[in-house]
Each structure stands twice: as structure tokens, then as C-alpha cells.
Amino acid sequence: MKALIRITLKSGVLDPQGKAIEGAVRGLGISNVGDVRQGKFIEVQLNETDQAKARAIVEQMCKDLLANTVIENYAYDLVP
């Protein structure tokens, strides 16, 4: 099973990388782009077939290691 994890900054948290990307896009002459927020995408191959156990593993990884839950949100999908 594979976990597809998305980590994003919570709304209200300053995102200087997103602002830099937004400025670069506008520098390319693309003007119809709004606010840009930058995040992380992580793929993890799990050696687990039980969906409940896989969710517990991913939750622990996200809370304890991958996301700073003070300033970041995380979401994930499990793919067989």
C-alpha cells in the first residue's frame, strides 16, 4: 500500500516561498494567477495491507515527524 501525503501551511501562516513563486510566475508574464501557497508532497510505500493499521502508521508519521502541526495541516490518501 502507498500513502500519498500532502502537507500545507495553515491559513494565516506567512508563506515566503509561495510569494516568491507567485512573483516569478508574474515575472513570466502570467498575470491571471492569484495567491500561491507552497507545500510538500510525500509518497511512502507501506509494507502493510490492513487499511486501519496503515492509517495509524501514516497518522503517527505525520504527527511525529513529517508535519509541524503548529503551523501545518496534513492530509493523505492510501492507494493499494
Backbone as ProteinMPNN parsed JSONL, in Angstrom:
{"seq_chain_A": "MKALIRITLKSGVLDPQGKAIEGAVRGLGISNVGDVRQGKFIEVQLNETDQAKARAIVEQMCKDLLANTVIENYAYDLVP", "coords_chain_A": {"N_chain_A": [[0.849, -1.171, 0.0], [0.416, 2.271, -0.65], [1.078, 5.507, 0.648], [-0.051, 8.711, 0.029], [0.898, 11.77, 0.789], [0.034, 15.052, 1.697], [1.239, 18.127, 2.691], [0.568, 21.23, 4.006], [0.842, 24.76, 4.68], [-0.929, 26.227, 7.403], [-3.801, 28.352, 7.068], [-3.241, 31.819, 7.252], [-0.654, 31.629, 8.144], [2.444, 32.938, 7.324], [3.821, 32.648, 4.056], [6.604, 32.679, 2.598], [7.933, 31.335, 0.492], [5.846, 30.656, -1.223], [5.038, 33.241, -1.955], [7.342, 34.027, -3.346], [7.276, 32.254, -5.518], [4.876, 33.08, -6.662], [5.607, 35.699, -7.446], [7.597, 35.062, -9.331], [6.109, 33.715, -11.269], [4.439, 35.749, -12.157], [6.447, 37.339, -13.182], [7.035, 35.937, -15.449], [5.137, 36.81, -17.094], [2.616, 35.85, -16.731], [-0.352, 36.726, -15.75], [-2.815, 36.086, -14.699], [-2.895, 34.668, -12.291], [-3.63, 33.899, -8.981], [-3.268, 34.033, -5.435], [-0.467, 32.195, -4.274], [0.372, 29.23, -2.657], [2.776, 27.292, -1.103], [3.72, 23.879, -0.613], [4.317, 20.521, 0.645], [4.766, 17.313, -0.855], [4.616, 13.946, -0.24], [5.447, 10.633, -0.901], [4.936, 7.455, 0.398], [5.855, 4.144, 0.595], [4.174, 1.549, 2.042], [4.579, -1.368, 3.948], [2.202, -2.833, 4.515], [-0.992, -4.275, 4.614], [-3.429, -4.029, 5.813], [-5.878, -1.653, 6.078], [-6.66, -0.017, 8.276], [-4.479, -0.275, 10.021], [-2.5, 0.796, 8.386], [-3.393, 3.45, 8.162], [-3.039, 4.264, 10.832], [-0.261, 4.127, 11.034], [0.52, 6.097, 9.158], [-0.682, 8.366, 10.281], [0.8, 8.564, 12.678], [3.399, 9.008, 11.62], [2.998, 11.483, 10.326], [2.183, 13.212, 12.449], [4.339, 12.983, 14.277], [6.701, 13.403, 12.844], [6.685, 14.281, 10.022], [5.024, 16.577, 9.656], [4.78, 19.858, 10.98], [2.662, 20.388, 13.254], [1.801, 22.682, 14.494], [1.938, 24.803, 12.72], [1.283, 23.66, 10.283], [-0.959, 21.819, 8.161], [-2.045, 18.489, 7.409], [-2.879, 15.999, 4.987], [-3.925, 12.884, 3.6], [-3.944, 10.136, 1.271], [-4.616, 6.707, 0.879], [-3.376, 4.253, -1.234], [-3.944, 1.24, -2.825]], "CA_chain_A": [[0.0, 0.0, 0.0], [1.169, 3.513, -0.749], [0.466, 6.689, 1.236], [0.216, 9.958, -0.685], [0.741, 12.732, 1.873], [0.138, 16.465, 1.337], [1.442, 18.972, 3.862], [0.431, 22.632, 3.626], [0.805, 25.703, 5.787], [-2.259, 26.638, 7.817], [-4.131, 29.695, 6.595], [-2.776, 32.834, 8.189], [0.791, 31.49, 8.335], [3.185, 33.559, 6.234], [4.41, 31.683, 3.129], [7.521, 33.414, 1.729], [8.223, 30.583, -0.736], [4.684, 30.833, -2.088], [5.112, 34.595, -2.507], [8.426, 34.052, -4.336], [6.763, 31.562, -6.699], [3.885, 33.98, -7.247], [6.34, 36.766, -8.131], [8.273, 34.506, -10.501], [5.083, 33.429, -12.281], [4.064, 37.04, -12.741], [7.609, 37.76, -13.965], [6.952, 35.241, -16.737], [4.075, 37.424, -17.881], [1.349, 35.174, -16.463], [-0.959, 37.658, -14.804], [-4.101, 35.62, -14.188], [-2.644, 33.748, -11.184], [-3.9, 34.517, -7.685], [-2.379, 33.705, -4.326], [0.241, 30.919, -4.396], [0.803, 28.633, -1.397], [3.701, 26.199, -1.366], [3.614, 22.798, 0.359], [5.14, 19.329, 0.412], [4.088, 16.085, -1.253], [5.48, 12.828, 0.127], [4.935, 9.286, -1.177], [5.555, 6.449, 1.266], [5.421, 2.773, 0.356], [3.972, 0.867, 3.318], [4.519, -2.828, 3.904], [1.026, -3.121, 5.334], [-2.17, -4.466, 3.776], [-4.6, -3.654, 6.591], [-6.078, -0.212, 5.91], [-6.683, 0.644, 9.581], [-3.097, -0.222, 10.508], [-1.778, 1.732, 7.519], [-3.79, 4.801, 8.586], [-2.399, 4.537, 12.117], [1.157, 4.362, 10.748], [0.648, 7.39, 8.486], [-1.004, 9.392, 11.286], [1.954, 8.713, 13.572], [4.489, 9.639, 10.864], [2.676, 12.89, 10.092], [2.168, 13.955, 13.708], [5.613, 12.937, 14.996], [7.893, 13.649, 12.035], [6.577, 14.942, 8.725], [4.344, 17.874, 9.7], [4.81, 20.676, 12.179], [1.214, 20.59, 13.374], [1.515, 24.028, 14.991], [1.77, 25.707, 11.579], [0.977, 22.925, 9.057], [-2.017, 20.809, 8.06], [-1.694, 17.375, 6.531], [-3.941, 15.123, 4.503], [-3.307, 11.777, 2.873], [-4.752, 9.091, 0.656], [-3.97, 5.399, 0.799], [-3.6, 3.632, -2.531], [-3.499, -0.184, -2.768]], "C_chain_A": [[0.898, 1.237, 0.0], [0.378, 4.631, -0.09], [0.908, 7.906, 0.434], [-0.128, 11.089, 0.283], [0.973, 14.147, 1.356], [0.232, 17.278, 2.614], [1.424, 20.421, 3.39], [0.454, 23.502, 4.878], [-0.642, 26.039, 6.126], [-2.523, 28.042, 7.3], [-3.726, 30.69, 7.682], [-1.291, 32.752, 8.487], [1.485, 32.062, 7.103], [3.867, 32.495, 5.378], [5.356, 32.408, 2.17], [7.878, 32.667, 0.445], [7.069, 30.705, -1.725], [4.688, 32.206, -2.738], [6.205, 34.704, -3.566], [7.985, 33.374, -5.633], [5.766, 32.454, -7.424], [4.562, 35.105, -8.026], [7.027, 36.27, -9.388], [7.287, 34.216, -11.623], [4.655, 34.726, -12.963], [5.192, 37.606, -13.579], [7.671, 37.092, -15.323], [5.858, 35.827, -17.619], [2.725, 36.753, -17.701], [0.657, 35.966, -15.364], [-2.259, 37.154, -14.181], [-3.94, 34.536, -13.112], [-2.88, 34.499, -9.883], [-2.84, 34.145, -6.665], [-1.755, 32.323, -4.536], [0.681, 30.478, -3.007], [1.648, 27.418, -1.734], [3.54, 25.148, -0.271], [4.55, 21.66, 0.01], [4.238, 18.172, 0.004], [5.051, 14.939, -0.995], [4.761, 11.528, -0.206], [5.683, 8.303, -0.293], [4.978, 5.083, 0.919], [5.342, 2.073, 1.709], [3.918, -0.639, 3.101], [3.394, -3.281, 4.835], [-0.176, -3.251, 4.408], [-3.459, -4.085, 4.492], [-4.747, -2.13, 6.58], [-6.061, 0.53, 7.243], [-5.277, 0.772, 10.152], [-2.275, 0.768, 9.697], [-2.115, 3.169, 7.909], [-3.121, 5.187, 9.897], [-0.913, 4.854, 11.929], [1.351, 5.755, 10.147], [0.348, 8.527, 9.46], [0.184, 9.641, 12.203], [3.116, 9.401, 12.862], [4.237, 11.128, 10.693], [2.774, 13.706, 11.372], [3.548, 14.061, 14.344], [6.818, 13.373, 14.177], [7.665, 14.567, 10.839], [5.983, 16.341, 8.772], [4.593, 18.561, 11.039], [3.37, 21.115, 12.414], [0.832, 21.929, 14.004], [1.2, 24.955, 13.821], [1.354, 25.002, 10.286], [-0.225, 21.999, 9.238], [-1.489, 19.664, 7.207], [-2.95, 16.607, 6.155], [-3.264, 14.024, 3.712], [-4.373, 10.881, 2.278], [-3.942, 7.817, 0.694], [-4.366, 4.754, -0.516], [-3.093, 2.181, -2.452], [-2.312, -0.469, -3.675]], "O_chain_A": [[1.987, 1.24, 0.574], [-0.841, 4.707, -0.241], [2.098, 8.103, 0.191], [-1.301, 11.338, 0.563], [1.961, 14.42, 0.674], [-0.597, 17.136, 3.513], [2.17, 20.798, 2.487], [0.134, 23.051, 5.978], [-1.487, 26.125, 5.234], [-1.595, 28.83, 7.113], [-3.858, 30.419, 8.876], [-0.717, 33.699, 9.025], [1.149, 31.709, 5.973], [4.432, 31.542, 5.913], [4.965, 32.724, 1.046], [8.102, 33.297, -0.589], [7.291, 30.841, -2.928], [4.384, 32.337, -3.923], [6.026, 35.39, -4.572], [8.285, 33.863, -6.723], [5.803, 32.573, -8.649], [4.145, 35.431, -9.138], [7.045, 36.967, -10.403], [7.59, 34.445, -12.794], [4.525, 34.788, -14.186], [4.943, 38.279, -14.579], [8.29, 37.618, -16.249], [5.672, 35.395, -18.756], [1.784, 37.05, -18.437], [1.032, 35.886, -14.195], [-2.75, 37.75, -13.222], [-4.744, 33.607, -13.032], [-2.384, 35.612, -9.705], [-1.668, 33.965, -6.997], [-2.447, 31.385, -4.932], [1.289, 31.251, -2.266], [1.259, 26.603, -2.571], [3.253, 25.489, 0.877], [5.457, 21.809, -0.809], [3.098, 18.064, 0.456], [6.183, 14.958, -1.479], [3.601, 11.342, 0.163], [6.913, 8.315, -0.24], [3.763, 4.888, 0.945], [6.332, 2.012, 2.438], [3.275, -1.115, 2.166], [3.613, -4.009, 5.803], [-0.361, -2.426, 3.513], [-4.477, -3.843, 3.843], [-3.851, -1.409, 7.018], [-5.491, 1.618, 7.323], [-4.924, 1.813, 10.706], [-1.449, 1.496, 10.249], [-1.224, 4.016, 7.98], [-2.681, 6.326, 10.052], [-0.375, 5.744, 12.588], [2.232, 6.503, 10.57], [1.048, 9.54, 9.464], [0.536, 10.789, 12.476], [3.754, 10.283, 13.437], [5.138, 11.944, 10.887], [3.382, 14.776, 11.38], [3.898, 15.107, 14.892], [7.862, 13.686, 14.75], [8.396, 15.543, 10.669], [6.397, 17.209, 8.004], [4.613, 17.92, 12.09], [2.915, 22.102, 11.836], [-0.349, 22.273, 14.042], [0.303, 25.793, 13.913], [1.096, 25.671, 9.286], [-0.468, 21.472, 10.323], [-0.594, 19.852, 6.384], [-3.935, 16.572, 6.892], [-2.156, 14.206, 3.208], [-5.526, 10.865, 2.709], [-2.719, 7.846, 0.557], [-5.544, 4.713, -0.871], [-1.952, 1.935, -2.06], [-1.836, -1.603, -3.732]]}, "name": "protein", "num_of_chains": 1, "seq": "MKALIRITLKSGVLDPQGKAIEGAVRGLGISNVGDVRQGKFIEVQLNETDQAKARAIVEQMCKDLLANTVIENYAYDLVP"}
